[in-house]
Amino acid sequence: MFIKTPNESGDDQIGFLSGAKEDKLEAHLKNMRGVFLDFMNIGQLESDEKNGDIVFEIPNFIQGGTFSDSYVIIDESQNMSPPTIKLLLERFDDSCKVIVLGDCKQTYSIKKRQDGFTDLVGRVTSVD
């Protein structure tokens, strides 16, 4: 599972988008798929998506689910709030492997939300 928030960056906002979830997220999902196209061809990616072996998701649609036996990548976590990171991490049981990626120097959120990646790192590390 590959999770990334659809974060608007910079000063421009695109506003309301009509259509279904897939229509609204198509540009965002295209960028997420691009990560996989660095090491696999489009046919394999499409097949893996169709079979449910690779799932692209945003945090908004994870709440209420519980996942097992999954490899999970949470990308661009600096653009998620600490409560969103918490919500995501609570969705995966002990059989999952979760990787949280982020860079506190790359925060471009229009909403100026608190950096969830820096918060998480502060909670799981200690300085002696």
N, C-alpha and C positions, 0 to 999 in steps of 0.2 A: 504494500500500500504506500502510495506517495501522497503526502499531504502538504499543501501549501495554501496560504491564505490569499484570496484575490484582493490584494491591497492596491488602492490607487496611490500613485506616487506623484511628487511634484505639486504644482499649484493648480493643475487642470483636473476637473472632475467630469466624468462622462455622464453622471446622473442615472436616471432610471433606464433600464433595458427591458424591453418587452420580450415575451416568449417564455419557453420552458427553461428549466435549470441548465440544460445542455447548451441552449442558445445563448444564455446570458454568460456562460463560462467558457465558450468556445475559444476565444483568444487566450484566455488564461490557461486552459488545458493544453492548447497548442504549445505554449512555452514549457509546460511540465513534460509533455511528450518529448520535446527536444532534448531533454536530459538523457533519455533512454536511447535516442537515435545516435548518440555518440558511440554506443557499443552494440547496437543491434539494428537490423534493418526494419523498415516500416512494416513489411509483411509479418514479421515475427511479433512486433509490438501489437499490431492490430489483432493477431491471433491470440496473443496472451491477454489482451483486454477483453476480447470476446469470450474467452474461456474463464475469465475472472481470476487469472493468475497474476495480473497486474491491475490494480485499481487506483485511479486518480480521484482524490477527494479534497474537499475544503472543510475546515473546522465546523462550519454551520450545519453540515449534514452528518456529523459523527455522533453528536449528543444522543444518548439513549441506546447506543449500540455497545456491544461487548465483543471483542475480537480475540480469537485464539489462533495459535500456530501460524503467526504472520510475521513477516519481516516488514518493518515500517520505517519510512524515512519522513521526518517532519522537517521541511526545508524552509529557509528564510524565517526562522522562528523569532528573529529580532523584530519582525513586523507583526507579531502576535502579542497580545497582552498576557500577563502572568496568569489570569484566570483561564484564558483559552488554552495555554500550555498545560495547565493543571487538568482541564477538562479532557484534553487529548490523552494525556498519560494515564488517566483513570479508565480509559476505554480498553486497554490492552492487558490481558492476564499474563501470568508468569511464563507462559509458553511462547510469548512473543519476544522478538528482538527489535528494539526501538533505537533509532539513531536520530538525534536532534541536531540539526545544522543551523548555524546562525553566525552573524558577524555584527557586533555592537557598533561598528563604524559605518554600517550600511543601513541606517534607519531613515527611510524616506516617507514614512506614513504621513498623509495629510492630516490625520486626526491626532497626531502627536501622542499616540498611546504609549504607555510604559513598555519598555523593551523586555519581552518575556524571556528571551535567551539569556540576557545578563542576569535577570532575576533567578532563573533556574540554575545557572552556573554558581551564583552566590549561595544558593540553598544546598547544593550537593558538594561543594568544595569548602575547604577551610584553609586559612593562611596561618601558618605557625610563626 
